[in-house]
Amino acid sequence: MSHRTLNGIRGVVTGASSGIGQAFVKALLPFRPRLLVVARREERLQQLSQLGAQYGAVVIPFACDVSQPEAAKRICEVAHQNFEGIDLLVNNAGIGALGRFEDSPPEELRQVINVNLFSLVETTYYLLPLLKKGRRPIIVNVSSILGHRGIPWRSYYCASKFAVRGFSEAIRAELARHGIDVLVVSPGRTATELFEGPLEKGKTPAWPDPKPVSAEYVAQRMLRAIQRGRHEIIPHPWGRLMVLVSRLAPRLMDWILQRYG
């Protein structure tokens, strides 16, 4: 398959004000895209817009909390106002949650699922008509290596990312007839603000964290995967090892993780 061109690509990126989302937008700017960038922090989105203008790109900021009702419809409305079709949708918005299951009330799961899964599904659903009008369109869903392997202290986060991966695999088969690709990005430990949210503060995991990769590194891997039409990438070397061991020796991985439960 020939490479997908990024020049002048039209797209929507959620969670664009920090971390992987922000790094991805910045990495894409030299290709002079037309982007609708979505996040809660308007000031950071405005900075992205100004930076984009320096590259000759069009970056349209839209401050929005994706966890709120009707947010996906509002994103879709703004996208319709600015694009006849879109070639790229990056569902990157997400939150983390840390803590043992027995200490985590189910209300926390609702918060995590609302952002990490429901908003992703709804945004994809409402933008689908524009994607069908795109040029070799692709949906990029940011999951996690914890969508491959559940670990202690992150039961709710794992549940949301397993769901994202399963959803992505299902719609990949369905949307192939429309010429729409679906890429799942499964980062490992990445230096972002994701795990500094309200469901993380004041809590310390029981295991040593591996050295993180940078958000910029993940963004570059995403760009290459989009160009090549990949189905999934696991950017972190330790993450790839973890997934491999889980597949080949699941009982060994169970034994390792039980030490930190």
C-alpha positions as CSV (number, residue, x, y, z in Angstrom):
1,M,0.0,0.0,0.0
2,S,1.3,3.4,-0.9
3,H,2.0,5.9,1.9
4,R,-0.7,8.3,3.1
5,T,0.3,11.9,2.5
6,L,0.1,14.3,5.4
7,N,0.4,17.4,3.3
8,G,-2.6,19.6,3.8
9,I,-4.4,16.9,5.9
10,R,-7.7,18.0,7.5
11,G,-8.4,16.6,11.0
12,V,-9.7,16.8,14.5
13,V,-7.5,16.1,17.6
14,T,-8.9,15.9,21.1
15,G,-6.8,16.3,24.2
16,A,-4.6,18.6,22.2
17,S,-3.5,21.0,25.0
18,S,-0.8,18.8,26.5
19,G,1.1,15.5,26.3
20,I,0.8,13.3,23.3
21,G,-2.0,15.3,21.7
22,Q,0.0,18.6,21.8
23,A,3.2,16.9,20.7
24,F,1.3,15.3,17.8
25,V,-0.2,18.6,16.6
26,K,3.2,20.2,16.7
27,A,4.8,17.3,14.8
28,L,2.1,17.7,12.1
29,L,2.5,21.5,11.6
30,P,5.3,21.3,9.0
31,F,2.8,19.5,6.7
32,R,0.5,22.6,6.8
33,P,-2.6,20.8,8.0
34,R,-6.0,22.2,8.7
35,L,-6.9,21.1,12.2
36,L,-9.6,21.5,14.8
37,V,-7.9,21.1,18.2
38,V,-10.0,20.3,21.2
39,A,-9.2,20.5,24.9
40,R,-10.3,22.2,28.1
41,R,-7.5,24.8,28.3
42,E,-8.2,27.5,25.8
43,E,-5.0,29.4,26.4
44,R,-2.9,26.4,25.3
45,L,-5.0,25.9,22.3
46,Q,-4.6,29.5,21.3
47,Q,-0.8,29.1,21.5
48,L,-1.0,26.1,19.2
49,S,-3.1,28.2,16.8
50,Q,-0.4,30.9,16.8
51,L,2.4,28.4,16.3
52,G,0.5,26.8,13.4
53,A,0.2,30.2,11.7
54,Q,4.0,30.4,11.6
55,Y,4.1,27.2,9.6
56,G,1.3,28.2,7.2
57,A,-1.1,25.7,8.9
58,V,-4.6,26.4,10.0
59,V,-5.2,25.4,13.6
60,I,-8.7,26.1,14.9
61,P,-9.0,26.1,18.8
62,F,-12.1,24.8,20.4
63,A,-12.2,24.8,24.2
64,C,-14.4,21.9,25.3
65,D,-14.7,19.4,28.1
66,V,-15.3,16.1,26.3
67,S,-16.8,14.5,29.4
68,Q,-19.8,16.8,29.3
69,P,-23.1,15.9,27.6
70,E,-23.4,17.1,24.0
71,A,-19.7,17.7,23.8
72,A,-19.2,15.3,20.8
73,K,-22.1,17.0,19.0
74,R,-20.6,20.4,19.5
75,I,-17.3,19.2,18.2
76,C,-19.0,17.8,15.2
77,E,-20.9,21.1,14.6
78,V,-17.7,23.1,14.6
79,A,-16.0,20.6,12.3
80,H,-18.9,20.8,9.8
81,Q,-18.6,24.6,9.9
82,N,-14.9,24.4,8.9
83,F,-14.5,21.2,6.8
84,E,-16.3,19.6,3.9
85,G,-14.6,16.4,4.9
86,I,-11.9,15.2,7.4
87,D,-9.0,12.9,6.7
88,L,-7.9,12.4,10.3
89,L,-9.5,11.9,13.7
90,V,-7.2,11.6,16.7
91,N,-9.1,10.5,19.9
92,N,-6.5,11.3,22.4
93,A,-8.4,12.8,25.4
94,G,-8.1,10.7,28.5
95,I,-7.6,10.6,32.3
96,G,-5.8,8.2,34.6
97,A,-6.9,6.6,37.8
98,L,-4.7,5.0,40.4
99,G,-5.6,2.9,43.4
100,R,-6.5,-0.6,44.6
101,F,-10.0,-1.7,43.4
102,E,-11.2,-2.2,47.0
103,D,-10.4,1.4,47.8
104,S,-11.9,2.9,44.6
105,P,-15.6,3.6,44.6
106,P,-17.5,2.7,41.3
107,E,-18.2,6.4,40.8
108,E,-14.5,6.8,39.8
109,L,-15.0,4.2,37.1
110,R,-17.9,6.3,35.6
111,Q,-15.5,9.3,35.4
112,V,-12.8,7.3,33.7
113,I,-15.1,5.5,31.2
114,N,-16.9,8.8,30.4
115,V,-13.7,10.4,29.2
116,N,-11.6,7.5,28.0
117,L,-14.4,5.5,26.2
118,F,-17.8,7.3,25.9
119,S,-16.3,10.5,24.5
120,L,-14.2,8.6,22.1
121,V,-17.1,6.6,20.8
122,E,-19.4,9.5,20.5
123,T,-16.9,11.8,18.8
124,T,-16.2,9.0,16.3
125,Y,-19.9,8.4,15.7
126,Y,-20.8,12.0,15.0
127,L,-17.8,12.7,12.9
128,L,-18.2,9.6,10.7
129,P,-20.1,11.4,7.9
130,L,-17.2,13.8,7.5
131,L,-14.7,11.0,7.6
132,K,-16.5,9.2,4.8
133,K,-15.9,12.4,2.7
134,G,-12.2,12.4,3.6
135,R,-9.1,11.6,1.5
136,R,-7.9,8.1,2.7
137,P,-9.4,8.9,6.1
138,I,-8.0,7.3,9.3
139,I,-9.2,7.2,12.9
140,V,-6.4,7.1,15.5
141,N,-7.5,5.9,19.0
142,V,-5.0,6.4,21.8
143,S,-5.3,3.3,24.0
144,S,-2.4,1.9,26.2
145,I,-0.4,-1.2,26.8
146,L,-2.8,-1.5,29.7
147,G,-5.4,-2.3,27.0
148,H,-3.4,-5.5,26.4
149,R,-2.6,-6.4,30.0
150,G,-4.3,-5.5,33.2
151,I,-2.1,-4.5,36.1
152,P,-2.8,-3.9,39.8
153,W,-3.7,-0.4,41.0
154,R,-5.1,0.6,37.6
155,S,-8.2,-1.6,37.3
156,Y,-10.5,1.2,36.1
157,Y,-8.0,2.6,33.7
158,C,-7.3,-0.8,32.3
159,A,-11.0,-1.5,31.9
160,S,-11.4,1.7,29.8
161,K,-8.4,1.0,27.6
162,F,-9.4,-2.7,27.0
163,A,-12.7,-1.3,25.8
164,V,-11.0,1.2,23.5
165,R,-9.0,-1.5,21.9
166,G,-11.9,-3.8,21.4
167,F,-14.1,-1.0,20.0
168,S,-11.3,-0.1,17.6
169,E,-10.9,-3.7,16.3
170,A,-14.6,-4.0,15.7
171,I,-15.1,-0.7,13.8
172,R,-11.9,-1.4,11.8
173,A,-13.6,-4.3,10.2
174,E,-16.9,-2.4,9.7
175,L,-15.4,0.8,8.3
176,A,-13.0,-0.9,5.8
177,R,-15.8,-0.9,3.2
178,H,-15.8,2.9,3.4
179,G,-12.0,3.1,3.0
180,I,-11.5,4.3,6.6
181,D,-8.5,3.0,8.5
182,V,-8.3,2.6,12.2
183,L,-5.0,2.9,14.1
184,V,-4.7,2.0,17.8
185,V,-1.8,3.7,19.6
186,S,-0.8,1.8,22.8
187,P,1.8,3.8,24.6
188,G,3.6,2.6,27.6
189,R,5.0,4.9,30.3
190,T,5.1,8.4,28.7
191,A,6.2,11.7,30.1
192,T,2.8,13.5,30.1
193,E,0.3,15.1,32.5
194,L,-2.1,12.2,32.2
195,F,-1.3,10.6,35.5
196,E,-1.4,13.9,37.4
197,G,-5.2,14.2,37.5
198,P,-7.6,14.3,40.4
199,L,-7.9,10.5,40.5
200,E,-4.1,10.1,40.9
201,K,-3.2,12.8,43.4
202,G,-1.8,11.7,46.8
203,K,-1.4,8.1,45.6
204,T,1.8,6.1,45.1
205,P,1.8,2.9,43.1
206,A,3.4,-0.2,44.6
207,W,5.8,-0.9,41.8
208,P,8.7,1.0,40.3
209,D,7.8,2.8,37.1
210,P,9.9,2.2,34.0
211,K,11.7,5.2,32.5
212,P,9.2,7.1,30.3
213,V,9.6,8.0,26.7
214,S,8.8,11.5,25.6
215,A,5.5,12.6,24.1
216,E,7.4,13.8,21.1
217,Y,8.8,10.3,20.5
218,V,5.3,8.9,20.6
219,A,4.0,11.6,18.2
220,Q,6.7,10.8,15.6
221,R,5.8,7.1,15.8
222,M,2.2,8.0,15.3
223,L,2.9,10.1,12.2
224,R,4.9,7.2,10.6
225,A,2.1,4.7,11.5
226,I,-0.5,7.0,9.9
227,Q,1.5,7.4,6.7
228,R,2.0,3.6,6.5
229,G,-1.6,2.6,7.3
230,R,-0.6,0.6,10.4
231,H,-3.3,-1.0,12.6
232,E,-1.5,-0.7,15.9
233,I,1.8,0.5,17.4
234,I,3.3,0.1,20.9
235,P,5.9,2.9,21.0
236,H,7.5,2.0,24.4
237,P,10.2,-0.8,24.2
238,W,9.3,-1.9,27.7
239,G,5.6,-1.9,26.8
240,R,6.3,-4.2,23.8
241,L,8.2,-6.6,26.1
242,M,5.4,-6.6,28.6
243,V,2.8,-7.4,25.9
244,L,5.0,-10.2,24.5
245,V,5.6,-11.8,27.9
246,S,1.9,-11.6,28.6
247,R,1.1,-13.5,25.4
248,L,3.8,-16.1,25.7
249,A,3.9,-16.7,29.4
250,P,0.7,-15.3,31.0
251,R,1.1,-17.2,34.3
252,L,4.6,-15.8,34.7
253,M,3.2,-12.3,34.2
254,D,0.5,-13.1,36.7
255,W,3.1,-14.1,39.3
256,I,5.2,-11.0,38.7
257,L,2.2,-8.6,39.0
258,Q,0.9,-10.3,42.2
259,R,4.0,-9.2,44.0
260,Y,2.7,-5.6,43.6
261,G,-0.9,-6.1,44.2
